[in-house]
Amino acid sequence: MGHLLVFAFLAIFLCGLWVAYVSWRQYKATDILLFRSLFQYIISFDLMVFGFFVARYAHTNLVGENPLDFHPVIWVVTAVGVFVLQTGVTWTILSLTWDLKQRRFPGILTIVFLIAIILIGISYVIGFTVMFQSGSPWWIVVTHKALSIFMTLGFGYAFIGLIAGRHRNLNAKQRKSARCFGWLLLGGFLIVPVSVTLPESIYLVGFAVALLWACCTPLLWLRLYSGPYKQPVTQEVASSAIALLAKRYGITQREQEVMALLVEGKSNKEIEDLLCISFSTVKNHVYNLYKKMEVNSRAQLMHLVMVESARQEP
């Protein structure tokens, strides 16, 4: 069973790499930051799966199954790895959630997150000290549990926000898409507590199934439900809306030209060539547009244009 699980974790890791590749291609094709956030989440989650693979391989072939027999150095390396990987996954799922909502990531949430990981990091340092003095890893074990609770709360916040949120900043199709992502991802994580109830000899199989589900569902969402976030805005429909938004937000003529090209789906490099300006100047114009319009991604900017276009329709 141990060797079978090693191969299962490796297969899940390779599957996750493929999903990450697909999401990165989506980002490069559309230049929509939502898909970059999705890529970052998949990569961080896949690295965590790779960590499970390495740990399972080590337990099966090198150090044995009993944690009390682990060398202190193994405890330190494992703790640091768990801390970095689970923190990364938690941060990226929260960032992805707010990109799906098309809203700015709240500053207060950032502060709470940083305080939590600092406290957990301090707890790990205390655990290392206790272990080297007494030989007992009990403090590290307790900190592992606290970190797992923190990660569970982060995912729970994300699920509730996507599934139950009103999403006033989204149109009807985008609200449906965001909720579909929440439900798809929730399905995989519900398998985890179910797997814990299985007999000890096979509960890791259920855990592996949950990881596989969590790795594959972003691909399912990309293929079937991500369309509302990629909906194009034609130049004819958007031109009057862009002019009204430019007047409302105090956008300069050059910034208006950049915004029109952004809405057409042009990349920063293409805008540089079309307007015959430097790449850094393009980035400055984009930054000023985001700041004036209080958005932080191209998808949010396009959403404003789509909403304004809808208002102009008879």
HELIX and SHEET records of a PDB file:
HELIX    1   1 GLY A    2  THR A   30  1                                  29    
HELIX    2   2 LEU A   33  ALA A   58  1                                  26    
HELIX    3   3 HIS A   59  VAL A   63  3                                   5    
HELIX    4   4 PRO A   67  ASP A   69  5                                   3    
HELIX    5   5 PRO A   72  LEU A  100  1                                  29    
HELIX    6   6 GLY A  107  SER A  134  1                                  28    
HELIX    7   7 TRP A  138  ALA A  164  1                                  27    
HELIX    8   8 ALA A  172  VAL A  196  1                                  25    
HELIX    9   9 TYR A  203  LEU A  224  1                                  22    
HELIX   10  10 GLY A  227  TYR A  229  5                                   3    
HELIX   11  11 GLN A  235  TYR A  249  1                                  15    
HELIX   12  12 GLN A  253  VAL A  263  1                                  11    
HELIX   13  13 ASN A  268  LEU A  275  1                                   8    
HELIX   14  14 PHE A  279  MET A  293  1                                  15    
HELIX   15  15 ARG A  298  GLN A  312  1                                  15    
END                                                                             
